[in-house]
Amino acid sequence: MPTNMPGKAAATGAVLMALGFAFYALSVSHAQPGHNPVTAMIPAVIGLPILVLGLVARNPLRRKQAMHFAAVDGLIGALGGLSRGASKWPLILTGQSEKVELPLAAWETLLMFLICAAFVFACAKSFRDVRRTA
């Protein structure tokens, strides 16, 4: 990989895990009615495999497969965030959070989408660059 994509994968996974734990703590402390705080851990569930695959990808013999699996996991995270929260994002981004039933969850899905989409974009660019140099 021309760039340090294994390192970026590990960092992305760590950020997603931190996001999940942070929003879990916020959900528990705010005790929003009707919200199961365990679902706030979804970014961590997406991030753990990306982190592990980034570490596996440091081995040149396993890099290609590990990074492709990490990209797929990132795509799942981006699509999941998009499908779960996109309808609420205009409201929270325009300061109308009071109209959203679970504003913390809407913010979390937006952040997860942005992080995962940026990671998938970086992976696609890296894959393309590798093919051009091969």
Sequence and secondary structure as in RCSB ss.txt:
>XXXX:A:sequence
MPTNMPGKAAATGAVLMALGFAFYALSVSHAQPGHNPVTAMIPAVIGLPILVLGLVARNPLRRKQAMHFAAVDGL
IGALGGLSRGASKWPLILTGQSEKVELPLAAWETLLMFLICAAFVFACAKSFRDVRRTA
>XXXX:A:secstr
  S HHHHHHHHHHHHHHHHHHHHHHHHHHT TT  GGGGGHHHHHHHHHHHHHHHTTSTTTHHHHHHHHHHHHH
HHHHHHHHHHTTTHHHHHTT GGGSS HHHHHHHHHHHHHHHHHHHHHHHHHHHHHHH 
